[in-house]
Amino acid sequence: MQSRVCSEPSCKNNRPLVTFWLTHPRSQDIQSQAKSASTPSFEAALVLNAAVFGAELLAFTLLRKQFKSIYEPRSFLTPPNKRVSPLPTGLLAWPLAVWRADPLVVREQNGLDAYMFLRFLRMMVKILFPIWLVSWLVLLPVTSVGTSMPGRTGLDRFTFGNVAPNVTDRYAAHLLLAYLFTGYILYTLQSELRLFVSTRQRHLISPAHSSTPQANTVLVTGVPSQYLSTHALTRLFSHVPGGVRRVWLNRDLKDLPDVYDARMAACNKLESAENALLKTATKIHKQRGEKAPDTPDVELGPGEAEDLVPSDKRPTHRLPVSFLPFSLPLIGKKVDSITWARAEIVRTNALLEQARAVVESEGELPGGAHEESNGEEKKTLAKASYPPLSSAFILFHQQIGAHMAAQILVDGRPLRMADKYIEVAPPDVVWGNLGLNPYEARIRRALSWALTIGLIIVWAIPVAFIGIVSNIAALCTTYKWLAWLCTIPPAITGIIQGILPPVLLAVLFMLLPIVLRLLARFEGVPTRVGIELSLMDRFFLFQVIHGFLIVTLSSGIIAALPGIIKNPANVPSMLALKLPDASTFFLTYIILQGLSGTAGGFLNIVPLIIYYVKLTLLGSTPRSIYSIRYTLRDVAWGTLWPGVTLLVVITIGYSVISPIINGLAVATFFLFYMLYKYLFTWQLQMNPAGDSGGLFFPRAINHVFVGVYVQQVCLCALFFLAQNDRGKQAAVPEGALMVVLIVVTAFFQNILNTSYTPLLKALPLTLADRSHGMPGAPRADVAKGGKAAGAVGKEKVSKDDTDEDGYEGDGEDDRHPGATSATHEHPYAATADASPYAHPLIDEYLANDPSFSPSFTHPAIGTPQRPIWVAADSLGIGLSEVKELHTHGIRASVGGARMDAKGNVEVWSVGEGDREGEEEGEVLSRDGE
């Protein structure tokens, strides 16, 4: 084939693609080969992904019992009241256990975001299952029996383009099902959104949540200078029901965040150096053949410790050169790591303590409520060492007061205190974005989205190339250097076209979230949850344009281009016939996600490898070992949701044009549902401070509408372009009715958003009597100890779940006997002064982690120095070093960790100075489970 093609004059002349296809006598044969390759591509993808699916599930079944820290950490690493029953030990019993697991356990343990994600997957199975049955019963025979088009073989016989011009009346079936499917989808979306609103409102007023500072605090931005004092803001918001409990002004801390980061770096360096010193001393002592003291932890004097470890064996490091932010090997001053880190911590502690004292002395800056006092107040604020920024956190006595304050018009001037945020937790705050004035924030938002759109345009080049790779059979005769592609065996071509493009596309999209998350942060969003919500929309826009539209156009148009150039008068019919050809790529993409993707999610081979690599290379200190062993994984909602909703858009978009995709999508979403039910029940631990209360779900609902519009617009175009055997338009009425359907869908979406958007964030006044702070409202302590919050494995929620006020519950219908449930405890206690940190197997020691401030203040001024965690040892060097650190005013502890005679660190509890419970619990070392 190659010799015949290259003997043509057009092959010798390096002429453009369009000219070559216009003159090449075998262009129709190449087109036929390109289309017929769709079935081998699908078969190759199906066989390969099925093999991978089976192999990975078999590996998971065999490995899960040996590596419980990876596959079932929530069954033993979490506190008793949050543990779940382990998976059955039977070899093939785990799928049934996952199926029977109660989704309510996910809501109670991992929050509403995780639960609504499961609910969305279940909703898609509910939507697609009847669509699959009806479309296969109706459309498969309509497009394949008694009709055929030239070159339509294999899977192409079941697409819209296989309807012959002499049977165009069959388009009525496509129109009827488009109306039927759209109506069913819209009804289901409205029902699920209504259920979500009631579920979220119930979550907001639950005693365990409503009594937390997060539920009763409002972040106010754009505060004018005359209100930048606690007294002025308290007086201003005193008109809100319940009044103000406390106000935190956000301040311009100047270089204090850098000082705080320097202290954290010094603490990390000191912990690493101290434990390295212990390990060196242990090895030297063992090499000398000396026997360890019979009494453990016998404290050595400083002199004895120094004699045991020579100065040249002590840990050292090099300081960075002045113009570099990091150190380089063999460059910079070499210093003793312990001595340097001690001095650095003492220095930074002093600076932060001084700054804290200054901030406290400036705590009550002058503030009034009159415009004429602006001048004097601005001068006073300018003189402050750490002047307040134009934002503040306001904690209210009543939850309904916080929600009312977040909705009212506060100031009569444009954009003053206009942006207010409810449900904000200190760990979720992006402190660097709190000082933006409202106009700067809006300019940043416009620039951020402009850069996002520009990135979309630039990104089209590599994505279009991937789309062309999915149809290389149509390009193999374009140039000499591509002619060899025509000689590739069909099986290899099928693999290249069917498997390689989806993999390349997945890798390409892995690079996007980093850039998009930075753009969302640049936008000025003050919370990490808000950044993830913004990232969700940006990434979804990228996914739809580049993962769907560009691939469709680059694949379908390339296939249609030769015929269009040869006979421009047939452009409408050519487009109607060729555009559905791109569906094969998406069939393989659905298979890749549904088989290899879900099985890979169960196996988790990469986290398994990383887990032991980290223990081997990084597990040298008690904190690092604790972090590796006890910190459970989570997910990033901003990237997880768009990947799923892209599959929704693809499926709904092709549900009528290429109905084969419906059956594959049902299986894919069902497997996704099983996968994430397993992950959120037995593996993952979401941070409650980062829970949005399910706000990703309504955005996903709007993403589903995109798929509906894609389906309707494509069908509308195909109807208008379709021609009968006499060359006339054959489906104009169908096209006109599709226009009507598009208008009806847009109207329905507008009504849906207008009706439900006000209900998504704020509490209605009808629930005020059940919210925190109101007389007779349920207390958090009752919820934690009684049946209000549920008991592990015993309390069940009724299916009806409707109270006397007509308040609708979840209505879950997939509960099964024996399923477990547990209380989802929020990380904040019932008072503002309580510890804000809650984590499996963590006590007071890590409760002081700097990333979790006890109040709404920057960690630089609101968090004490993190204790240096040193392992105890039989020589007593660890205890000696801790006491030496205490003499320098540095907090340190040997509690909950011990180094054995081989230098291996064992960790079983965490606690500064907690020496009583050392022998209790399971010892977890870095060398074994």
ZAMARGU-4260 file (C-alpha; in steps of 0.2 Angstrom, whole numbers, plus 5000, padded with zeros to 4 digits):
<rodrens>
0) 5000/5000/5000 | 5014/5012/5004 | 5022/5010/4987 | 5006/5013/4978 | 5003/5028/4988
5) 5020/5035/4986 | 5021/5032/4968 | 5007/5046/4965 | 5014/5063/4961 | 5005/5071/4975
10) 5015/5060/4987 | 5031/5067/4979 | 5026/5084/4980 | 5025/5091/4998 | 5008/5098/4994
15) 4995/5104/5008 | 4983/5091/5016 | 4968/5100/5007 | 4975/5099/4990 | 4981/5081/4992
20) 4964/5075/4998 | 4955/5085/4984 | 4965/5076/4970 | 4969/5059/4978 | 4959/5045/4969
25) 4959/5034/4984 | 4952/5046/4997 | 4936/5037/4998 | 4945/5021/5002 | 4955/5029/5016
30) 4939/5037/5023 | 4931/5019/5024 | 4947/5013/5032 | 4946/5027/5045 | 4928/5023/5049
35) 4930/5004/5050 | 4944/5006/5062 | 4932/5012/5075 | 4926/4994/5079 | 4944/4987/5081
40) 4948/5002/5092 | 4933/4999/5103 | 4937/4981/5104 | 4955/4984/5108 | 4951/4996/5122
45) 4937/4985/5129 | 4949/4969/5129 | 4963/4979/5137 | 4954/4988/5150 | 4944/4973/5155
50) 4960/4963/5157 | 4967/4978/5167 | 4951/4978/5177 | 4951/4960/5182 | 4970/4960/5186
55) 4969/4975/5197 | 4953/4969/5206 | 4962/4952/5209 | 4977/4961/5216 | 4966/4972/5227
60) 4957/4956/5234 | 4974/4948/5238 | 4983/4963/5245 | 4969/4972/5255 | 4971/4960/5270
65) 4990/4962/5271 | 4990/4981/5270 | 4976/4987/5281 | 4984/5003/5284 | 4981/5007/5265
70) 4965/4998/5261 | 4955/4999/5278 | 4963/5012/5289 | 4946/5018/5295 | 4943/5001/5303
75) 4957/5003/5316 | 4966/5020/5315 | 4951/5031/5319 | 4944/5034/5337 | 4932/5020/5342
80) 4917/5031/5340 | 4922/5034/5322 | 4928/5017/5317 | 4919/5006/5304 | 4918/4987/5304
85) 4932/4980/5294 | 4928/4972/5277 | 4924/4953/5278 | 4939/4941/5277 | 4931/4931/5263
90) 4941/4932/5247 | 4926/4938/5237 | 4915/4944/5251 | 4920/4962/5250 | 4910/4968/5235
95) 4894/4963/5244 | 4900/4972/5259 | 4903/4988/5249 | 4886/4986/5241 | 4877/4985/5258
100) 4887/4999/5266 | 4875/5013/5272 | 4879/5029/5263 | 4873/5039/5278 | 4889/5033/5287
105) 4899/5043/5274 | 4889/5059/5278 | 4891/5056/5297 | 4910/5053/5296 | 4916/5062/5281
110) 4904/5077/5279 | 4890/5082/5267 | 4902/5085/5252 | 4907/5067/5252 | 4889/5061/5254
115) 4882/5073/5240 | 4896/5066/5229 | 4890/5049/5232 | 4872/5055/5229 | 4877/5063/5212
120) 4884/5046/5206 | 4869/5037/5212 | 4858/5050/5203 | 4867/5047/5187 | 4864/5029/5188
125) 4846/5032/5191 | 4845/5044/5176 | 4855/5033/5164 | 4848/5016/5168 | 4831/5019/5160
130) 4839/5029/5146 | 4850/5015/5142 | 4835/5002/5141 | 4824/5013/5131 | 4838/5019/5119
135) 4844/5002/5115 | 4826/4995/5113 | 4821/5009/5101 | 4837/5017/5093 | 4848/5002/5090
140) 4835/4994/5078 | 4830/5011/5071 | 4848/5015/5065 | 4853/4998/5060 | 4838/4987/5053
145) 4833/4991/5035 | 4845/5005/5033 | 4863/5007/5029 | 4875/5020/5023 | 4891/5017/5013
150) 4906/5013/5025 | 4895/5011/5040 | 4901/4995/5048 | 4903/4989/5066 | 4898/5001/5079
155) 4895/5015/5066 | 4879/5005/5061 | 4871/5011/5078 | 4874/5029/5076 | 4863/5043/5070
160) 4873/5044/5053 | 4867/5027/5048 | 4849/5032/5044 | 4848/5032/5025 | 4841/5046/5015
165) 4826/5035/5010 | 4820/5032/5028 | 4822/5049/5035 | 4805/5047/5044 | 4815/5037/5057
170) 4822/5054/5064 | 4805/5055/5073 | 4811/5041/5085 | 4827/5052/5089 | 4816/5067/5092
175) 4803/5058/5103 | 4817/5051/5114 | 4826/5068/5115 | 4810/5075/5122 | 4807/5060/5133
180) 4825/5060/5140 | 4826/5078/5143 | 4810/5078/5153 | 4816/5064/5163 | 4833/5072/5167
185) 4825/5089/5171 | 4813/5081/5183 | 4826/5071/5192 | 4838/5086/5193 | 4824/5096/5201
190) 4820/5082/5214 | 4838/5080/5219 | 4841/5098/5221 | 4825/5100/5232 | 4832/5085/5242
195) 4849/5093/5243 | 4842/5109/5250 | 4833/5100/5264 | 4848/5089/5268 | 4859/5104/5269
200) 4848/5114/5280 | 4846/5100/5292 | 4865/5098/5292 | 4867/5117/5296 | 4855/5116/5311
205) 4861/5100/5318 | 4867/5102/5336 | 4885/5095/5332 | 4887/5108/5318 | 4877/5123/5323
210) 4885/5126/5340 | 4903/5128/5332 | 4911/5145/5329 | 4911/5140/5310 | 4892/5140/5310
215) 4891/5156/5319 | 4904/5167/5312 | 4904/5179/5297 | 4919/5185/5287 | 4915/5203/5282
220) 4926/5212/5269 | 4927/5229/5262 | 4925/5237/5280 | 4927/5256/5279 | 4940/5264/5291
225) 4928/5271/5303 | 4922/5254/5307 | 4939/5246/5309 | 4938/5243/5328 | 4930/5229/5338
230) 4919/5242/5347 | 4912/5250/5331 | 4908/5233/5323 | 4900/5226/5339 | 4889/5241/5340
235) 4885/5241/5321 | 4880/5223/5321 | 4871/5224/5338 | 4855/5226/5329 | 4856/5208/5323
240) 4846/5195/5333 | 4857/5189/5348 | 4870/5202/5345 | 4889/5200/5343 | 4899/5189/5354
245) 4917/5193/5348 | 4926/5202/5334 | 4943/5198/5326 | 4951/5212/5316 | 4962/5205/5302
250) 4979/5215/5302 | 4993/5219/5290 | 5006/5208/5299 | 5020/5214/5287 | 5035/5202/5289
255) 5027/5192/5303 | 5021/5178/5292 | 5039/5176/5285 | 5045/5175/5303 | 5032/5162/5307
260) 5037/5152/5292 | 5055/5153/5297 | 5051/5147/5315 | 5042/5132/5307 | 5057/5128/5296
265) 5068/5129/5311 | 5057/5118/5321 | 5057/5105/5307 | 5076/5106/5306 | 5078/5104/5325
270) 5066/5089/5326 | 5076/5081/5312 | 5093/5085/5319 | 5088/5079/5337 | 5082/5063/5332
275) 5097/5060/5320 | 5108/5064/5335 | 5099/5050/5345 | 5101/5038/5331 | 5119/5041/5329
280) 5122/5040/5348 | 5113/5023/5348 | 5123/5016/5334 | 5140/5022/5342 | 5134/5014/5359
285) 5130/4998/5350 | 5147/4998/5341 | 5156/5000/5357 | 5147/4984/5363 | 5141/4993/5379
290) 5125/4987/5387 | 5111/4998/5388 | 5105/5004/5405 | 5093/4992/5414 | 5082/5007/5419
295) 5076/5015/5402 | 5077/5034/5399 | 5091/5036/5412 | 5096/5054/5409 | 5114/5058/5404
300) 5122/5074/5407 | 5125/5086/5393 | 5144/5082/5394 | 5141/5064/5393 | 5130/5066/5378
305) 5143/5076/5369 | 5156/5064/5374 | 5146/5049/5367 | 5143/5059/5350 | 5159/5068/5343
310) 5157/5085/5336 | 5161/5078/5318 | 5146/5066/5320 | 5133/5079/5325 | 5120/5084/5311
315) 5125/5099/5301 | 5119/5108/5286 | 5124/5123/5275 | 5115/5140/5276 | 5109/5147/5260
320) 5119/5160/5251 | 5112/5178/5254 | 5104/5179/5237 | 5096/5162/5237 | 5081/5156/5246
325) 5088/5139/5248 | 5104/5131/5252 | 5115/5122/5239 | 5128/5108/5242 | 5146/5113/5245
330) 5140/5132/5245 | 5137/5142/5260 | 5142/5142/5279 | 5142/5125/5287 | 5133/5125/5304
335) 5128/5113/5318 | 5110/5110/5315 | 5105/5109/5333 | 5114/5124/5338 | 5108/5134/5324
340) 5090/5129/5325 | 5089/5132/5344 | 5095/5150/5341 | 5083/5153/5326 | 5068/5147/5336
345) 5073/5158/5351 | 5075/5173/5339 | 5059/5170/5330 | 5049/5166/5346 | 5055/5183/5353
350) 5050/5192/5337 | 5033/5184/5337 | 5030/5187/5356 | 5034/5206/5354 | 5022/5207/5339
355) 5009/5198/5349 | 5011/5211/5363 | 5010/5225/5351 | 4994/5218/5342 | 4986/5216/5359
360) 4990/5234/5364 | 4983/5240/5348 | 4968/5229/5350 | 4955/5243/5353 | 4959/5256/5339
365) 4948/5271/5339 | 4932/5268/5328 | 4916/5277/5325 | 4901/5277/5314 | 4902/5294/5306
370) 4909/5299/5290 | 4916/5315/5296 | 4928/5306/5308 | 4937/5297/5293 | 4952/5309/5293
375) 4957/5307/5311 | 4954/5288/5311 | 4964/5285/5295 | 4979/5294/5303 | 4977/5284/5319
380) 4977/5268/5308 | 4992/5273/5298 | 5002/5275/5314 | 4998/5258/5320 | 5012/5245/5319
385) 5001/5232/5312 | 4986/5242/5305 | 4969/5232/5303 | 4965/5227/5285 | 4948/5230/5278
390) 4940/5214/5284 | 4935/5206/5301 | 4928/5190/5308 | 4912/5192/5318 | 4906/5179/5330
395) 4887/5180/5334 | 4878/5173/5349 | 4864/5165/5338 | 4867/5155/5322 | 4852/5164/5314
400) 4859/5181/5318 | 4875/5176/5308 | 4865/5171/5293 | 4855/5187/5294 | 4870/5197/5295
405) 4878/5189/5280 | 4862/5194/5269 | 4858/5211/5275 | 4864/5228/5267 | 4876/5235/5279
410) 4882/5251/5272 | 4874/5263/5260 | 4890/5266/5249 | 4895/5255/5234 | 4904/5239/5239
415) 4906/5243/5257 | 4905/5227/5267 | 4895/5220/5252 | 4905/5203/5252 | 4901/5193/5267
420) 4905/5174/5269 | 4897/5162/5281 | 4903/5145/5287 | 4921/5150/5288 | 4933/5140/5298
425) 4951/5146/5303 | 4960/5132/5294 | 4951/5136/5278 | 4955/5154/5278 | 4967/5161/5264
430) 4975/5174/5275 | 4984/5183/5261 | 4967/5187/5252 | 4959/5196/5267 | 4967/5213/5263
435) 4959/5216/5246 | 4948/5231/5244 | 4932/5227/5234 | 4937/5235/5218 | 4954/5226/5218
440) 4945/5210/5221 | 4934/5213/5206 | 4948/5218/5195 | 4958/5202/5200 | 4942/5192/5196
445) 4941/5199/5178 | 4960/5196/5175 | 4959/5179/5183 | 4945/5174/5171 | 4954/5182/5156
450) 4969/5172/5159 | 4959/5157/5161 | 4951/5160/5144 | 4968/5164/5136 | 4974/5147/5143
455) 4960/5138/5135 | 4964/5145/5118 | 4982/5141/5119 | 4978/5124/5126 | 4968/5120/5110
460) 4984/5116/5101 | 4990/5100/5110 | 4972/5094/5113 | 4968/5095/5094 | 4984/5085/5091
465) 4977/5071/5102 | 4961/5072/5093 | 4970/5070/5076 | 4979/5055/5083 | 4963/5047/5087
470) 4960/5046/5068 | 4977/5043/5060 | 4970/5031/5047 | 4963/5046/5038 | 4979/5055/5038
475) 4992/5042/5034 | 4993/5047/5015 | 4995/5065/5018 | 5014/5067/5017 | 5029/5055/5014
480) 5034/5054/5032 | 5016/5049/5037 | 5014/5036/5023 | 5022/5022/5034 | 5006/5023/5046
485) 4996/5015/5032 | 5006/4999/5034 | 5003/4997/5052 | 4992/4981/5056 | 4974/4985/5060
490) 4976/4979/5078 | 4990/4991/5082 | 4981/5005/5073 | 4966/5001/5084 | 4977/5002/5100
495) 4985/5019/5094 | 4968/5026/5090 | 4958/5019/5104 | 4969/5019/5119 | 4983/5031/5117
500) 4973/5047/5114 | 4963/5045/5131 | 4979/5041/5140 | 4987/5057/5133 | 4972/5067/5137
505) 4972/5061/5155 | 4990/5066/5157 | 4988/5083/5149 | 4974/5087/5161 | 4984/5082/5176
510) 4995/5098/5173 | 4980/5110/5173 | 4974/5110/5191 | 4990/5118/5197 | 4989/5133/5186
515) 4970/5135/5188 | 4971/5134/5207 | 4984/5148/5207 | 4972/5158/5196 | 4958/5155/5208
520) 4969/5161/5222 | 4974/5176/5212 | 4956/5180/5210 | 4955/5185/5229 | 4944/5171/5236
525) 4947/5171/5255 | 4943/5153/5258 | 4951/5137/5252 | 4933/5130/5249 | 4929/5145/5238
530) 4945/5142/5228 | 4940/5124/5226 | 4923/5129/5220 | 4930/5142/5208 | 4943/5128/5202
535) 4928/5116/5199 | 4920/5128/5186 | 4937/5133/5178 | 4942/5115/5176 | 4925/5109/5170
540) 4926/5123/5157 | 4943/5116/5151 | 4937/5098/5151 | 4921/5102/5141 | 4930/5113/5128
545) 4946/5102/5126 | 4941/5085/5132 | 4925/5085/5122 | 4922/5099/5109 | 4940/5101/5102
550) 4942/5082/5101 | 4925/5080/5093 | 4929/5093/5080 | 4947/5088/5077 | 4941/5070/5074
555) 4924/5072/5065 | 4929/5087/5054 | 4945/5078/5049 | 4935/5063/5043 | 4923/5075/5034
560) 4936/5086/5026 | 4940/5077/5010 | 4922/5075/5004 | 4918/5093/5009 | 4933/5099/4998
565) 4928/5088/4984 | 4910/5093/4983 | 4906/5109/4993 | 4888/5107/4989 | 4887/5092/5000
570) 4893/5101/5016 | 4876/5099/5026 | 4875/5080/5022 | 4893/5077/5025 | 4893/5085/5042
575) 4877/5076/5047 | 4886/5060/5042 | 4903/5063/5049 | 4901/5072/5065 | 4894/5056/5074
580) 4910/5047/5070 | 4919/5055/5084 | 4908/5045/5096 | 4921/5030/5095 | 4934/5040/5104
585) 4922/5044/5119 | 4916/5026/5119 | 4934/5021/5123 | 4936/5035/5135 | 4921/5029/5145
590) 4928/5011/5145 | 4945/5018/5151 | 4937/5027/5166 | 4924/5014/5170 | 4936/4999/5170
595) 4954/5004/5172 | 4950/5019/5182 | 4939/5011/5195 | 4949/4996/5197 | 4965/5007/5199
600) 4955/5017/5213 | 4952/5001/5222 | 4970/4995/5220 | 4978/5011/5224 | 4995/5005/5219
605) 5003/5022/5219 | 4998/5027/5237 | 5004/5009/5243 | 5021/5012/5235 | 5023/5030/5241
610) 5018/5024/5259 | 5032/5013/5261 | 5044/5024/5251 | 5040/5038/5263 | 5042/5026/5278
615) 5059/5021/5272 | 5066/5038/5266 | 5057/5051/5277 | 5052/5041/5292 | 5066/5047/5303
620) 5056/5057/5316 | 5041/5053/5327 | 5031/5067/5318 | 5035/5061/5301 | 5031/5043/5305
625) 5015/5049/5314 | 5010/5059/5299 | 5014/5044/5287 | 5004/5031/5297 | 4990/5041/5305
630) 4986/5054/5292 | 4972/5048/5281 | 4971/5053/5263 | 4958/5065/5256 | 4952/5071/5239
635) 4952/5088/5230 | 4935/5092/5226 | 4939/5105/5213 | 4947/5092/5202 | 4937/5077/5206
640) 4920/5084/5202 | 4924/5091/5184 | 4931/5074/5179 | 4915/5066/5183 | 4903/5079/5176
645) 4913/5078/5160 | 4908/5060/5158 | 4890/5066/5161 | 4891/5079/5147 | 4899/5066/5135
650) 4886/5053/5139 | 4871/5064/5138 | 4878/5073/5123 | 4879/5056/5113 | 4864/5047/5122
655) 4853/5049/5106 | 4867/5051/5093 | 4876/5036/5098 | 4866/5026/5110 | 4879/5012/5113
660) 4887/5024/5125 | 4872/5023/5137 | 4875/5005/5143 | 4894/5009/5145 | 4890/5024/5155
665) 4878/5015/5167 | 4891/5002/5171 | 4904/5016/5173 | 4894/5027/5185 | 4889/5011/5195
670) 4907/5006/5197 | 4911/5024/5202 | 4897/5023/5215 | 4904/5007/5222 | 4922/5014/5222
675) 4919/5030/5231 | 4907/5022/5244 | 4921/5011/5248 | 4934/5025/5248 | 4924/5036/5259
680) 4919/5022/5271 | 4935/5013/5274 | 4949/5024/5267 | 4947/5043/5266 | 4946/5056/5279
685) 4940/5073/5274 | 4944/5088/5284 | 4928/5095/5292 | 4935/5112/5292 | 4935/5111/5273
690) 4918/5105/5271 | 4907/5116/5261 | 4891/5108/5266 | 4888/5101/5249 | 4889/5117/5239
695) 4898/5107/5225 | 4882/5098/5221 | 4872/5112/5214 | 4886/5117/5203 | 4887/5099/5197
700) 4868/5100/5193 | 4872/5115/5181 | 4886/5105/5173 | 4873/5092/5169 | 4863/5105/5160
705) 4878/5108/5148 | 4877/5090/5143 | 4858/5092/5139 | 4862/5107/5129 | 4876/5099/5119
710) 4864/5084/5115 | 4850/5096/5110 | 4861/5108/5099 | 4869/5093/5090 | 4853/5085/5086
715) 4845/5102/5081 | 4860/5104/5068 | 4859/5086/5062 | 4840/5088/5059 | 4842/5104/5049
720) 4856/5097/5039 | 4849/5080/5035 | 4843/5077/5017 | 4832/5064/5009 | 4836/5054/4993
725) 4830/5069/4983 | 4843/5080/4990 | 4830/5091/5000 | 4829/5095/5018 | 4821/5080/5027
730) 4819/5084/5045 | 4815/5103/5046 | 4800/5100/5058 | 4811/5090/5069 | 4824/5103/5070
735) 4811/5116/5074 | 4805/5106/5088 | 4822/5104/5095 | 4824/5123/5095 | 4808/5123/5105
740) 4815/5110/5117 | 4831/5121/5119 | 4821/5136/5124 | 4811/5126/5136 | 4826/5118/5144
745) 4834/5135/5146 | 4818/5142/5154 | 4817/5127/5166 | 4836/5130/5171 | 4833/5148/5174
750) 4818/5145/5185 | 4827/5131/5194 | 4842/5142/5198 | 4831/5157/5203 | 4821/5147/5214
755) 4834/5137/5223 | 4850/5148/5223 | 4844/5159/5238 | 4841/5143/5248 | 4858/5136/5245
760) 4868/5145/5258 | 4857/5154/5270 | 4845/5147/5283 | 4827/5152/5282 | 4819/5161/5296
765) 4806/5146/5298 | 4821/5136/5305 | 4827/5149/5317 | 4819/5141/5332 | 4829/5125/5329
770) 4846/5134/5326 | 4860/5137/5339 | 4857/5150/5352 | 4838/5150/5352 | 4829/5145/5368
775) 4824/5127/5367 | 4836/5123/5353 | 4845/5105/5355 | 4862/5106/5363 | 4878/5099/5356
780) 4882/5089/5371 | 4865/5080/5369 | 4869/5077/5351 | 4886/5069/5355 | 4880/5058/5369
785) 4862/5054/5364 | 4852/5047/5349 | 4852/5064/5341 | 4868/5061/5333 | 4866/5042/5331
790) 4876/5028/5338 | 4889/5017/5330 | 4881/5003/5321 | 4864/5003/5330 | 4854/5019/5327
795) 4845/5020/5310 | 4836/5034/5302 | 4819/5030/5296 | 4816/5030/5277 | 4802/5043/5279
800) 4813/5054/5290 | 4800/5068/5289 | 4796/5078/5305 | 4780/5086/5311 | 4785/5102/5302
805) 4786/5094/5285 | 4805/5095/5285 | 4811/5082/5272 | 4825/5070/5276 | 4836/5060/5264
810) 4824/5047/5260 | 4838/5035/5257 | 4832/5019/5250 | 4848/5009/5249 | 4850/5005/5268
815) 4854/4987/5272 | 4853/4978/5289 | 4870/4977/5297 | 4876/4993/5290 | 4886/5004/5302
820) 4885/5022/5306 | 4895/5034/5316 | 4894/5052/5322 | 4902/5065/5312 | 4910/5076/5325
825) 4915/5094/5319 | 4933/5099/5323 | 4927/5114/5333 | 4919/5112/5351 | 4904/5122/5356
830) 4913/5137/5362 | 4924/5149/5353 | 4938/5146/5366 | 4938/5127/5364 | 4952/5118/5355
835) 4948/5118/5336 | 4958/5103/5331 | 4951/5085/5331 | 4960/5071/5322 | 4962/5052/5324
840) 4973/5047/5339 | 4978/5065/5342 | 4978/5073/5359 | 4984/5089/5366 | 5001/5089/5358
845) 4995/5090/5340 | 4981/5101/5346 | 4993/5115/5345 | 4997/5112/5327 | 5000/5129/5320
850) 4989/5126/5305 | 4974/5126/5317 | 4972/5142/5326 | 4961/5142/5342 | 4953/5158/5335
855) 4951/5168/5319 | 4968/5176/5320 | 4983/5173/5309 | 4994/5158/5315 | 5009/5170/5317
860) 5000/5179/5331 | 4988/5166/5337 | 4998/5150/5339 | 5012/5146/5351 | 5028/5137/5345
865) 5025/5119/5340 | 5033/5107/5353 | 5049/5099/5347 | 5045/5080/5347 | 5060/5069/5351
870) 5059/5051/5354 | 5064/5044/5371 | 5079/5032/5371 | 5087/5019/5383 | 5102/5030/5385
875) 5092/5045/5391 | 5099/5057/5378 | 5082/5062/5371 | 5076/5067/5388 | 5092/5076/5391
880) 5090/5086/5375 | 5072/5090/5379 | 5077/5097/5396 | 5091/5107/5387 | 5078/5114/5375
885) 5067/5119/5390 | 5082/5129/5397 | 5081/5140/5381 | 5063/5142/5382 | 5059/5130/5368
890) 5044/5119/5370 | 5048/5100/5368 | 5042/5083/5373 | 5047/5064/5372 | 5030/5058/5375
895) 5022/5044/5364 | 5038/5039/5355 | 5053/5028/5358 | 5069/5024/5349 | 5074/5006/5350
900) 5092/4999/5351 | 5093/4998/5332 | 5088/5016/5330 | 5070/5013/5324 | 5057/5025/5330
905) 5041/5018/5337 | 5025/5029/5339 | 5010/5024/5349 | 5002/5040/5355 | 5005/5059/5355
910) 5006/5071/5369 | 5018/5084/5376 | 5025/5077/5392 | 5012/5062/5392 | 5022/5049/5400
915) 5009/5039/5408 | 5000/5030/5394 | 5016/5024/5385 | 5013/5006/5387 | 4995/5006/5381
920) 4990/5004/5363 | 4998/4996/5348 | 5015/5000/5344 | 5018/5005/5326 | 5036/5006/5321
925) 5043/5011/5304 | 5048/4993/5300 | 5031/4984/5301 | 5013/4985/5303
</rodrens>
